[in-house]
Amino acid sequence: MFSYTLRRLFEALPVILLVTMIVFILNAMIPGDPGRIRFGQRADPAQVEAYNRERGYLDPLPVQYVRYISRLAISFDLGQSDVKAGISVNEILGEAFTITFRLAALSIIIAIFVGVGAGILSAVFSRTLIDYTAMFLAILGVSMPVFWLGILVIIFVAPVLGLPRAGFDDSSIIAQLRSLALPATALGLLSSATIARLTRSAMLDVLSQDYVRTAR
């Protein structure tokens, strides 16, 4: 197993290098000057040139790529941000990752509780109004794009419950939950639709087994 994993990693190296090269070239082709982005279009040309020289933007592209891939391979250093002064790209991504992780975890919890609960109710009360309603909502959830449900939640739910429509407040646990409530609910409800259908199917299969019918 270890040798197979090691072999697959070595086989993936050329693909990773190719992807990083394409991303680097596309980034270099973007119109604009990093120094101008940092200091504005009316900045002193000498200041802009000094900034670009300090960051290595005036070096040949092959030299820039080797430096970039070396930092990436050794310490996973993505460099400094040209938009936010004094902040590294790793810090920006790290801050966003922690928020995204909390959002994903909360949406998974919502999806499991709602999906499993709806699936069990639908199976236990099969061929009733509860079953038809739950499966209709499940099909609707599978078919609806998540951004559309998010828009509906922002327009109709946020004003009623007084929840924030955007941003993230990390001043307290309650504030974090309030900030994550709407997006986590939108993501969780759509994911719960698939879980509900799978749970219903599995429950109906179990309930139709001979030992269950005998126990009844």
C-alpha positions as a LaTeX table, in Angstrom:
\begin{tabular}{lrrr}
\hline
Residue & $x$ (\AA) & $y$ (\AA) & $z$ (\AA) \\
\hline
Met1 & 0.00 & 0.00 & 0.00 \\
Phe2 & 2.83 & 2.38 & 0.90 \\
Ser3 & 4.69 & 1.68 & $-2.33$ \\
Tyr4 & 1.50 & 2.22 & $-4.34$ \\
Thr5 & 0.86 & 5.56 & $-2.62$ \\
Leu6 & 4.48 & 6.62 & $-3.13$ \\
Arg7 & 4.32 & 5.69 & $-6.80$ \\
Arg8 & 1.12 & 7.64 & $-7.30$ \\
Leu9 & 2.68 & 10.69 & $-5.64$ \\
Phe10 & 5.67 & 10.55 & $-7.97$ \\
Glu11 & 3.35 & 10.18 & $-10.95$ \\
Ala12 & 1.43 & 13.26 & $-9.81$ \\
Leu13 & 4.55 & 15.46 & $-9.62$ \\
Pro14 & 4.65 & 16.30 & $-13.37$ \\
Val15 & 0.97 & 17.24 & $-13.27$ \\
Ile16 & 1.51 & 19.46 & $-10.22$ \\
Leu17 & 4.48 & 21.17 & $-11.87$ \\
Leu18 & 2.48 & 21.72 & $-15.06$ \\
Val19 & $-0.45$ & 23.20 & $-13.13$ \\
Thr20 & 1.80 & 25.55 & $-11.14$ \\
Met21 & 3.51 & 26.63 & $-14.37$ \\
Ile22 & 0.20 & 27.38 & $-16.07$ \\
Val23 & $-1.06$ & 29.32 & $-13.04$ \\
Phe24 & 2.21 & 31.28 & $-12.87$ \\
Ile25 & 2.11 & 32.16 & $-16.58$ \\
Leu26 & $-1.54$ & 33.21 & $-16.42$ \\
Asn27 & $-0.80$ & 35.37 & $-13.39$ \\
Ala28 & 2.12 & 37.00 & $-15.22$ \\
Met29 & $-0.14$ & 37.74 & $-18.21$ \\
Ile30 & $-2.65$ & 39.69 & $-16.11$ \\
Pro31 & $-2.59$ & 43.36 & $-17.16$ \\
Gly32 & $-1.28$ & 45.75 & $-14.56$ \\
Asp33 & 1.80 & 46.54 & $-12.55$ \\
Pro34 & 2.12 & 45.05 & $-9.02$ \\
Gly35 & 3.68 & 48.30 & $-7.83$ \\
Arg36 & 0.80 & 50.32 & $-9.26$ \\
Ile37 & $-1.67$ & 47.92 & $-7.64$ \\
Arg38 & 0.08 & 48.42 & $-4.31$ \\
Phe39 & 0.51 & 52.22 & $-4.36$ \\
Gly40 & $-2.09$ & 53.38 & $-6.89$ \\
Gln41 & $-1.96$ & 54.67 & $-10.44$ \\
Arg42 & $-0.59$ & 58.07 & $-9.41$ \\
Ala43 & 2.29 & 56.71 & $-7.35$ \\
Asp44 & 5.87 & 57.90 & $-7.78$ \\
Pro45 & 7.50 & 55.86 & $-10.61$ \\
Ala46 & 10.68 & 55.51 & $-8.56$ \\
Gln47 & 8.70 & 54.09 & $-5.64$ \\
Val48 & 6.89 & 51.66 & $-7.96$ \\
Glu49 & 10.14 & 50.51 & $-9.55$ \\
Ala50 & 11.79 & 50.05 & $-6.16$ \\
Tyr51 & 8.85 & 47.97 & $-4.97$ \\
Asn52 & 8.87 & 45.77 & $-8.08$ \\
Arg53 & 12.64 & 45.31 & $-7.81$ \\
Glu54 & 12.42 & 44.43 & $-4.12$ \\
Arg55 & 9.72 & 41.82 & $-4.78$ \\
Gly56 & 11.61 & 40.40 & $-7.78$ \\
Tyr57 & 8.99 & 41.33 & $-10.37$ \\
Leu58 & 11.67 & 42.78 & $-12.67$ \\
Asp59 & 13.56 & 39.48 & $-12.87$ \\
Pro60 & 13.10 & 37.22 & $-15.92$ \\
Leu61 & 10.03 & 34.99 & $-15.72$ \\
Pro62 & 12.05 & 31.72 & $-15.48$ \\
Val63 & 13.93 & 33.13 & $-12.48$ \\
Gln64 & 10.66 & 34.22 & $-10.86$ \\
Tyr65 & 9.13 & 30.78 & $-11.43$ \\
Val66 & 12.11 & 28.91 & $-9.95$ \\
Arg67 & 12.01 & 31.18 & $-6.89$ \\
Tyr68 & 8.24 & 30.71 & $-6.59$ \\
Ile69 & 8.32 & 26.91 & $-6.90$ \\
Ser70 & 11.28 & 26.67 & $-4.50$ \\
Arg71 & 9.46 & 28.60 & $-1.78$ \\
Leu72 & 6.33 & 26.59 & $-2.43$ \\
Ala73 & 8.09 & 23.22 & $-2.21$ \\
Ile74 & 10.27 & 23.99 & 0.82 \\
Ser75 & 7.98 & 25.96 & 3.12 \\
Phe76 & 4.69 & 26.32 & 1.22 \\
Asp77 & 5.33 & 30.06 & 1.13 \\
Leu78 & 3.02 & 31.81 & $-1.32$ \\
Gly79 & 4.69 & 35.17 & $-0.86$ \\
Gln80 & 3.44 & 38.57 & 0.26 \\
Ser81 & 0.16 & 40.14 & $-0.78$ \\
Asp82 & 0.35 & 43.08 & $-3.18$ \\
Val83 & $-3.06$ & 44.32 & $-2.05$ \\
Lys84 & $-2.77$ & 44.07 & 1.75 \\
Ala85 & 0.51 & 45.54 & 2.94 \\
Gly86 & 2.58 & 43.49 & 5.38 \\
Ile87 & 0.33 & 40.43 & 5.16 \\
Ser88 & 1.38 & 37.17 & 3.54 \\
Val89 & $-0.86$ & 35.20 & 1.21 \\
Asn90 & $-0.61$ & 32.28 & 3.65 \\
Glu91 & $-2.13$ & 34.44 & 6.41 \\
Ile92 & $-5.00$ & 35.52 & 4.16 \\
Leu93 & $-5.72$ & 31.93 & 3.12 \\
Gly94 & $-5.36$ & 30.68 & 6.70 \\
Glu95 & $-7.91$ & 33.18 & 8.00 \\
Ala96 & $-10.34$ & 32.28 & 5.23 \\
Phe97 & $-9.75$ & 28.54 & 5.76 \\
Thr98 & $-10.71$ & 28.64 & 9.43 \\
Ile99 & $-14.00$ & 30.36 & 8.61 \\
Thr100 & $-14.66$ & 28.00 & 5.71 \\
Phe101 & $-13.92$ & 24.99 & 7.93 \\
Arg102 & $-16.44$ & 26.14 & 10.54 \\
Leu103 & $-19.01$ & 26.78 & 7.83 \\
Ala104 & $-18.48$ & 23.33 & 6.31 \\
Ala105 & $-18.63$ & 21.59 & 9.70 \\
Leu106 & $-21.87$ & 23.34 & 10.70 \\
Ser107 & $-23.48$ & 22.66 & 7.31 \\
Ile108 & $-22.55$ & 18.96 & 7.56 \\
Ile109 & $-24.15$ & 18.74 & 11.01 \\
Ile110 & $-27.33$ & 20.37 & 9.70 \\
Ala111 & $-27.36$ & 18.10 & 6.63 \\
Ile112 & $-27.00$ & 14.92 & 8.71 \\
Phe113 & $-29.63$ & 15.82 & 11.31 \\
Val114 & $-32.20$ & 17.08 & 8.80 \\
Gly115 & $-31.47$ & 14.45 & 6.13 \\
Val116 & $-31.47$ & 11.42 & 8.42 \\
Gly117 & $-34.50$ & 12.66 & 10.33 \\
Ala118 & $-36.51$ & 13.35 & 7.19 \\
Gly119 & $-35.49$ & 10.03 & 5.66 \\
Ile120 & $-36.55$ & 8.05 & 8.74 \\
Leu121 & $-39.89$ & 9.83 & 8.99 \\
Ser122 & $-40.50$ & 9.31 & 5.30 \\
Ala123 & $-39.78$ & 5.58 & 5.55 \\
Val124 & $-41.77$ & 4.99 & 8.75 \\
Phe125 & $-44.78$ & 6.86 & 7.36 \\
Ser126 & $-44.36$ & 5.53 & 3.83 \\
Arg127 & $-47.03$ & 6.40 & 1.28 \\
Thr128 & $-48.53$ & 9.07 & 3.52 \\
Leu129 & $-48.65$ & 12.85 & 3.32 \\
Ile130 & $-45.47$ & 13.03 & 5.41 \\
Asp131 & $-43.63$ & 10.78 & 2.96 \\
Tyr132 & $-44.84$ & 12.65 & $-0.12$ \\
Thr133 & $-44.03$ & 16.04 & 1.41 \\
Ala134 & $-40.54$ & 14.99 & 2.52 \\
Met135 & $-39.67$ & 13.47 & $-0.86$ \\
Phe136 & $-41.06$ & 16.47 & $-2.73$ \\
Leu137 & $-38.85$ & 18.76 & $-0.66$ \\
Ala138 & $-35.91$ & 16.39 & $-1.19$ \\
Ile139 & $-36.33$ & 16.43 & $-4.97$ \\
Leu140 & $-36.72$ & 20.21 & $-4.83$ \\
Gly141 & $-33.52$ & 20.46 & $-2.79$ \\
Val142 & $-31.55$ & 18.28 & $-5.20$ \\
Ser143 & $-32.74$ & 20.35 & $-8.16$ \\
Met144 & $-32.21$ & 23.82 & $-6.65$ \\
Pro145 & $-28.82$ & 25.57 & $-7.03$ \\
Val146 & $-27.28$ & 26.48 & $-3.70$ \\
Phe147 & $-26.81$ & 30.13 & $-4.65$ \\
Trp148 & $-30.55$ & 30.45 & $-5.37$ \\
Leu149 & $-31.48$ & 29.06 & $-1.98$ \\
Gly150 & $-28.91$ & 31.38 & $-0.44$ \\
Ile151 & $-30.54$ & 34.39 & $-2.09$ \\
Leu152 & $-33.99$ & 33.31 & $-0.87$ \\
Val153 & $-32.68$ & 32.86 & 2.67 \\
Ile154 & $-31.06$ & 36.31 & 2.61 \\
Ile155 & $-34.22$ & 38.00 & 1.32 \\
Phe156 & $-36.90$ & 36.24 & 3.36 \\
Val157 & $-35.28$ & 34.64 & 6.43 \\
Ala158 & $-32.60$ & 37.15 & 7.46 \\
Pro159 & $-35.00$ & 40.09 & 8.11 \\
Val160 & $-37.38$ & 37.91 & 10.12 \\
Leu161 & $-34.73$ & 36.37 & 12.39 \\
Gly162 & $-32.48$ & 39.42 & 12.46 \\
Leu163 & $-29.43$ & 37.48 & 11.29 \\
Pro164 & $-26.48$ & 39.10 & 9.47 \\
Arg165 & $-26.64$ & 38.74 & 5.70 \\
Ala166 & $-22.89$ & 38.99 & 5.09 \\
Gly167 & $-19.57$ & 39.16 & 6.90 \\
Phe168 & $-18.20$ & 37.20 & 9.85 \\
Asp169 & $-18.15$ & 38.34 & 13.47 \\
Asp170 & $-15.72$ & 36.35 & 15.62 \\
Ser171 & $-16.14$ & 38.39 & 18.81 \\
Ser172 & $-17.92$ & 35.49 & 20.55 \\
Ile173 & $-19.25$ & 32.00 & 19.89 \\
Ile174 & $-22.81$ & 33.32 & 19.65 \\
Ala175 & $-21.70$ & 35.96 & 17.14 \\
Gln176 & $-19.92$ & 33.30 & 15.07 \\
Leu177 & $-23.00$ & 31.07 & 15.04 \\
Arg178 & $-25.18$ & 34.01 & 14.01 \\
Ser179 & $-22.80$ & 34.81 & 11.14 \\
Leu180 & $-22.71$ & 31.18 & 9.97 \\
Ala181 & $-26.40$ & 30.43 & 10.45 \\
Leu182 & $-27.71$ & 31.48 & 7.04 \\
Pro183 & $-24.96$ & 30.09 & 4.75 \\
Ala184 & $-24.68$ & 26.88 & 6.78 \\
Thr185 & $-28.44$ & 26.38 & 6.61 \\
Ala186 & $-28.49$ & 26.92 & 2.84 \\
Leu187 & $-25.64$ & 24.45 & 2.28 \\
Gly188 & $-26.95$ & 21.95 & 4.84 \\
Leu189 & $-30.52$ & 21.84 & 3.57 \\
Leu190 & $-29.48$ & 21.13 & $-0.01$ \\
Ser191 & $-27.09$ & 18.39 & 1.11 \\
Ser192 & $-29.75$ & 16.93 & 3.40 \\
Ala193 & $-31.99$ & 16.30 & 0.37 \\
Thr194 & $-29.67$ & 13.59 & $-0.95$ \\
Ile195 & $-29.15$ & 12.14 & 2.54 \\
Ala196 & $-32.92$ & 11.98 & 3.08 \\
Arg197 & $-33.50$ & 10.02 & $-0.12$ \\
Leu198 & $-30.69$ & 7.57 & 0.67 \\
Thr199 & $-31.88$ & 7.13 & 4.26 \\
Arg200 & $-35.46$ & 6.51 & 3.15 \\
Ser201 & $-34.35$ & 3.89 & 0.64 \\
Ala202 & $-32.19$ & 2.11 & 3.22 \\
Met203 & $-34.92$ & 2.24 & 5.87 \\
Leu204 & $-37.55$ & 0.83 & 3.53 \\
Asp205 & $-35.19$ & $-2.00$ & 2.62 \\
Val206 & $-34.63$ & $-2.84$ & 6.28 \\
Leu207 & $-38.30$ & $-2.53$ & 7.22 \\
Ser208 & $-39.22$ & $-5.01$ & 4.48 \\
Gln209 & $-36.87$ & $-7.71$ & 5.83 \\
Asp210 & $-38.44$ & $-10.88$ & 7.21 \\
Tyr211 & $-37.07$ & $-10.46$ & 10.75 \\
Val212 & $-38.57$ & $-6.97$ & 11.01 \\
Arg213 & $-41.98$ & $-8.11$ & 9.78 \\
Thr214 & $-41.84$ & $-11.06$ & 12.18 \\
Ala215 & $-40.97$ & $-8.78$ & 15.11 \\
Arg216 & $-43.99$ & $-6.67$ & 14.28 \\
\hline
\end{tabular}
